[in-house]
Amino acid sequence: MTPESHTPTDTDASRLGPPPGCPAHGLGPGGLHRLHESEDLGALYEQLRKDHGPVAPVLLHDDVPIWVVLGHAENLHMVRSPSQFCRDSRIWTPLKDGLVKPDHPLMPHIAWQPIASHAEGDEHKRLRGAVMGAISTIDFRSLRRYINRSTQAIVNRFCEKGEADLVGQFAEHLPMAVMCEILGMADEYNDRLVEAARDALKGTETAIASHSYVMDALSRLTARRRAQPEEDFASYLITHPARLTDDEVREHLRLVLFAAYEATTNLLSNVLLTVLIDPRFRAQLNGGQMTVPEAVEQSLWNEPPFSTVFAYFAKQETELGGQRIRRGDGLLFAPAPANVDPRVRPDLSASMQGNRSHLAFGGGPHECPGQDVGRSIADVGVDALLMRLPDVELDCDEEELRWTASIASRHLVEMPVQFSPKPPQDVTEPPNHKQVPAQRSDWQIGSPQPQAAPAAAVQPRPAPAQPLPAAPAPPQVQPTAQEPARRKGAWQRFLSWWRGY
C-alpha cells in the first residue's frame, strides 16, 4: 500500500464526499473506507475482514493510507517481529512524503518520542528496563489494600444518596487515586487532576491547558524525588542504573499515568456495565462459577480498553495476512477486531474463562508493562463496590446509554445507577464481614430468602401467673460480642488474604 495508490485525482467531484446515509459515505480515494467517518467500527471491521481478509487497507484523517490488522494471529506476528515491524514513525512513508501534516488529529499518538514504547534495540532495553524495574518494586498485597480503601473513600461520597454515575463518580476516579499513590504523588490527587486528565485525553479545546496542568504536577514530582528519593515508582525510576534524565523520567511518568488511567477507566466501566445488564454474567459471579478476576478477563476479550493502537511501521518489504506490505507502510494494531477473530472465537457467546490469550494488553517487546496494576484495580475495585452496594441496579434502559467512540477506543459517557442508601464507612478500619447487607439477596440468582416478621407482629410471651419453683437459675447468655472471637475458617482466611487484609 503506497501513498500514490490513494492520491486523489484532479477532478472536483473526487473531493466532494457523498452525503451521510449514502452507501458510499465514508469512502475515500480508491474506494477505501475512512475509519474516522464510520458510525459503527465493529461492523466496518467485519466488512473489511470479509472483503480483504485479516489485513485490510483503510484511510485515516486527510485520506492518509494505512493498514488495519484484523486477525488475531497476524496481530501477534506483527508485535512479536521487531526485525520486520517497529514503532518508529520516522520511517512512515506518508509522513516523510508530507501527507501527514503537523496538525493531523492523530499526530499526538503517532509522532515519535524518546520513550520506551517508541524506542528500539539497546535504547529500548535501557528505557523499558527502568520502567520494568520500578514496577517490580510494587508490593501488590499493599496495593490491593490501598485500592480497597480508595474504593471505600470514593463510594463514601455518594453512598448516602442512593444514586450515582459509576463512570463520572467512580470509574474515572479510582484509577487516578491509585496511580497517584503508586507514582508517589498521592497529595496531588483531587477532582481537578481527574478533570485535567480526562480533558487532555478527550482532545477538547482546553486539552493543551489540561495536559500542561498534569505535566506540571509530574515535573514537581520529578524535582522532589530527584532531591529526596522515597519508596515509590518515581524514585525507583530516577535511581535506576539506566540513569534517566529528568525529561525521560517525566515523559515516562506521563506515559504510565495516562495509559493506565485511560485503560483502567474503560475496563472498570465495561466490567461494571456487564455485571449490571447481563443476568448470565451476574449469575456466574453469584453462583461461584466465575470470580471477579475471571469476569475482568472476559471483559478484556469482549471490550478491550483500546480498540486500536497507533501504530506499527514496516522496516522492510514483507507479507502479512496475504497482503503485500511495503517498506514504510503503517499498520494499526487492532485488539478489538482481533479478539473476535472467527478463527479463535467461532462462537462469541462462549465463555473465555481461563483464557488470557486476548490482545487487550498487546504483546511482544512493547507489551503493556503495567497490566497487573490495571487488573488489580479492576479486580479489587469491582469486588469492593459490589460488596458495599450489593443491590446496585442500572437506573435507565440499556438503550439509553451513550458512548463516545474513536478509532482508538470506545468510552461509556455515564452509567446511572440506584441502590439503597448506605452510611459512610470508616476507611481507616480494615474491611470486615460482620454486617452483611440484607439487600444482597435481591441481586443473587435464586429464590428470595424468607422475610422476617415485622417487629409489631411479634407478641411478647405472657409471664406465668405463679412463680416457678425455686431452682438454680440458668447461666446468663452473654452477648456474642463479649465471647472470644471465633477463628476464621480456611475459606474466610483465604478470602482475607486474597483481598489484601
N, C-alpha and C positions, 0 to 999 in steps of 0.2 A: 504494500500500500504506500504509494508515494504522493506527495502534495500535488504533483502535476496531474495525477489522475482525477483529482477532485476540484480543479481550478474552474471557477465559473466562466461561462462564455461571455462575450461582449454584448449580448442582447439584453435589453431592459427587462424582457419577460422573465429571464432566468433569475433576476434579482428580486422579483416580486413573489413572495411566498403565497400559497393558497390560503384561503380563509380558514379559521378554526371550524372543525366539523367536516371539512372536505377530506376524502380518503387520502389525498396527497399531503395533508397538513403534517408538518414535522419532517418532510423530506427535503434534502438539500441536493447539491450537485451530485450527479451520478446516481440519483435515486436513493442515496444513503439517508438513514434516519438521524435526525438531530436528537441526541439524548436529552438535552436540556428543555426541549419542547414537548416531551412525552408527558401525558397526563397519567399514565399507568406504566411505570417502568417494568413491573413484573410481567405484564402481558407483552410488552415490547421485547423483553429478553427472550421469552418463549417463542415469539415470532421470529426473532433473529436466529435462535437455535434451530428452528425448523428450516429457515431459508439458507443459512450458511454453515450450520454445524457448530462445534464447540468454540470457534473463534470467528467473530464477525466484525466487519468494518462499519464504523459509525462516525458521526461528526460531533464535535464539541462546539462551544460558542464561536462565532465568527467562521463557522464551517472549517474548523481545524480538524484534519483527519486523525483517527486513532483506532486501534483495535480494542474490542472488549472481549475478554476471555470468559466464556460461559461455562466451560467444562470443568469438573472437579479435578480430574487427572491433569488437564492442561494447565490449570492454575498452579497446582502443586509442582509440576515440572518447571514452570516459569520461575517461581520463587526459590526453587531449590537448585537452579542452574546459574550461579553467578558468573560463570565463564561465558554465558550467552546473553544474559539479561542483567541490567543494573538499574539503579535508581538515580543516576546522574543525568538530569535533564539537559545538561550542556551538550549532549550528543544528539538531542532530539532534532531531527531534520526540519520540521516546521518552525521550530524556534530559531535555528541557525539561518533559515531562509526568510525570516522576518514575518512569517504568517501569524505568529503569536506575539501580540503587542504587549508592551509593559503593563497596560491597564486591563489585560484579559481577566475576566472574572475568576478564572481558576489559577491565575499566576501565584497567589499565596500558597496554594497546595503543591504546585509543580516546580516553582523556582528552586534552584539548587541552593542548599545552605550547608555550612560546615558542621553538620550534626551527624550522629551515628546512622540515622535512617537513610542518609543520602551518600555516606562515605563508602569506600571500598578498600579492600586489601588491608595493609598494616594500619592505615588510619582508622578504618572501621573497627579493627580489633582493639585499638587504643581507646577509642571513644566508647564503644559498646562495653568494653571490659570495665571501664569506670562505672557505667550505669549498672551493669550486672553486679559488680562488686558492692555498690551501695544498696541495691535491692537485697542482696544476700544477707545483709545485716539486720533486716526487718525481723522482729520477733512476732511471728504470726499469731501466737497464742495471746500475747498482749494486744496485738492489733484487733483481734476478734472481740476482746473485752471492750476496747475503745469504740469499735463500731456499734456494739450493743448499747453502750452508754450514750453515744451520739444519737442513735435512733430514738432512745427514750427521751432525750432532751428535745429533739425536733418534734416528736409526737406530742410532748407536753404543750407545745404552742397551740395546738388545735384540738386536743382530745376532749376538752370540756364543751366544745361547740356542737359535737355530734355530726359534723360535716367538714369536708376538706377537699382540696385539689391535690391528689397524690403526686402530680407532676411538679407543679409550681411550689408546693409546700413541703414535699418530701424528697422525690427522686432527684430534684435539682440541687438540694441542699446537702444530703448525706455524703455524696462523693466529694464535694468540696471540703466539708468539715474533716473528713478522714484524710484527704490528700494534704491539707494544710498541716495536720498533725504529723504525717509521715515526713513531709519536706522539712519541717522544723519551724513553721510559721503559724502555729495554732492561734496566736494572738491576732493575726491578720484576718482570720475567718469572721465574716459578718455578711449581712444581706447585700451590702454594697459590692463585695468581692464576687458573690454569686451572680449578681446582676451584670457586673462587668464581664465576667467570663461568658455568660450566656449571650450577651450582646455582641461581644467580639466574634463569637463563633457563628452568629446569625448573619454577620456581614451587613448590618444596618448602617444608616448614615453616621451614627455615633460609634461605629465599631473601632475606628482608629483610636479615638479617645479612650474607649473602654480597654482596648489592648494595651495602651500606654499605662493605664491605671494598674493593670495586673503586672506589667513588666517593672513598674516602679517598686511594687511590693517584692518582686523577686530580686531586684537589684539591692534593696535594703537587706534582704535575707543573705545574699551572697557576701555583702560587705561585713555583716555581723559575724558570719561563720568563718570568713577568712581571718578576721581578727581574733575570734574566740570560738574554735570548733566545739561542738557538743555531740550528743549521741543522736544524730538524725541523718536523713538522706542527704541533705545539702552538705553537711560536714564531711561525710564519707566521700562524697563526690569531689570535694575540694582537696581532701588529704590523700586521695588515691594516688598510687605511684605513677599513674598516667599523667599527672601534673597538668590538669586542665586549667586554662586561663579563666579569668573572671567572665569574659564573654562566652566561652564554651560552657562554663557552669551555668550561667544564666539562661542560655539557649536550651540546654538540656533540661533544666528545671521547667522552662516554659513548655517544652515538648511533652514532658511527663505529665505536667499538670493539665494541660488542655486535652491531651489524648485520653488520659484516664477519666477526666471529668465528662467529656462528651460520650465516650463509650459506655461508662458505667451508668450515667443518667439514662441513656437509651435502654440499657439492659434492665435496670430496675423497673422502668416504666413498662417494658414489654412483659416481664415476668409477672408483675402485679396485675396487669390487664388480663393476661391469660388465666390467672387464678380466678379472677372475678367473673369472666364471661364464659369460660369453658367448664361445664359441670364435670366432664370426664377427668379433666386435669385436676380439679379440686378433689374429686372423689379419690383419685390415686394418692394425693397427698394425705387426705384424711384416713384412708384405709391402710396406710403404711406401705403401699405398693410403690411409692416414689418419695424420695426425700427432697428437701428444698434444693440441695446442690444438683440433684438429678433433674429437677424442674428447670434450673438455670441452664443446664446443658441442652435440654430440649429447646428452650427459647433461643439459645445461640444457633441452633440448627435452623429454626423456623424464621427468625427475625434477627440476623446478626446486627450488632450496633452500627457497623459501617457497611453500606451496600457495595461500595467500590472504594478502592484506594488508588490515589494518583501518585505516581504511575511508574511503570517499568519501561525500560528502553532497550532495544536490541543492539548489542555490541557488534554483531556480525549478521550476515545473511543466514537465515535458518528457516526451519519449517515448524509450525505449531498448529495442531488441530486441522491438518490438511490445507493450511493457508501458507503462502509464501510470505515470510516476514523479511523485509529489507533492513539493512543496517541503518540505524537512526529512527526506525519506526517506534511509536509509543504504544503501550498496551496497558489497559486498565485491569488491575487485579480485582476480581468481582466475586466476593464471598456469597452475596445473596443468590445470584443465579447458580453458582457452583454448588451451593448447599442443597439445591433442589434438582440437581442433575439427575435425569431419569436413570442413568447408568448406576448411580449409587443409591437413589431413593425412588424406586419404581412405584412405591405406594407412599404418598406423602402423609397419609393418615396413620401410618405405622409408627409406633414409638421408637425413638432412637436411644432409649435408656441404656446407659453404659457405654455409649459410643461417642468418643471425643474426636473423631476424625473430621469434624466440621472445620471450616476455614475462617471462622469468626476472628481468630487472632493471628491470621496469616501463617507463615511458615518459612523455613529456610533461614538464612543469616539475619533477616530482618523481622523474624517472628516477634510479636509483642513481648517485651521482657517483663511487663507488669501484669500479665494476665491473671496470676494468682491473687494479686491485690484486688483486681476487679471482681474476681469470683468471690473472694471473701466478703467484700462489701455487699454484693448481691445476696449471697447465702445468708449471712447474719442479719442484714437489713430486712429482707423479706420475712424471715422467720420471726424476728423480734416484733415486726409490725403486726403480723397475724396473731401472735400471742397476745399482744397488747389490745388489739381491736379485732377480736375473733368474729364479730358479726358484721364486719365491714361489707358493704354492698355498693355496686355501681349505682349512682344516682341519676342516670339518664339511660336512654336506649343506646344500644351499641352503635346504631346507625347515626347517632348524633355526635359521636366522637369526631374530632377534627385532627388532621395530620398536616404537617408541613414536610414536603418531600423535595429532595435534590438528588443529583446524581450520586452524591457521596453517602447520604443516609436519609432515613425517614424518622421524623420526630412526632410523638404524640403531643398535641398542644396542651391539653388538660385532661384530667381524669377525676371528675367529680364523684365523691363517694359520701355515703351516710353510714352512721353507726350509733350505737348507744353512747351517750356522753360518759366519759371516764374522768376520774380525778387525776391530776398530775402525779407523776411518780418521782420519788427522790432518786435522782440519778447517781447519788454518791453511794447508795446501798447496792450490794450485789443482787442481781435478779434472783427471785425465788418463785416457788410454785405453791405457796401456801393458800392463796386465794385464786382459784380458777374461775374466771367469769362465767356466769350461768348462760350467757348468750352463746357460748361456744357450741352448744348442741344445735343452734339454729343453722350453722353452716356446715355441720358434719352430715355426711350422707348416711341415711338410715332412719329408722323410726324415731320420733321425738321421745325424749325421756318424759316419764310422768311428772306432772307439775305438783308441787306440794300444796296442801290445802291452805287457804287463807288463814291468817292468824285469828281473825274474828270468829271463824267457824269452829275453831278448836275449843271445846268447853273444858274448863278445869274439872278434874276428878273430884267428886264430893268427898269431904272428910268423913270418917266413920263417926257415928253418934257417940259411941263409948270408946274411951281409950283402950288400946290393946293391952293385954297382959304385959307386965314388965318383962323385958327381955333385953339382952345385950344389943345396943344399937349397932347396926352395921357400920363399918368404917365409911367415913365421908369420902365420896369420889372427888378427887381434886381435879381442877381443870387441866386439860392435857397440856396447857402451856407451861405448867409447873413440873410436868414429868420430864424425865431425861429424854433428850432428843433421840428419836429412833434413827438408827443407822440407815442411810440410803441403800437401796438395793443396787445390784450391779448395773442395771439399765439406767437408773437415775444418775449413778455416778458417771456412767459413760456419757449421758446427755450433758451433764455439767461440764465434763472435760471437753466435749465437742464444741459447746457454745462458748467456752473460754472463761468459765467461772467455777 
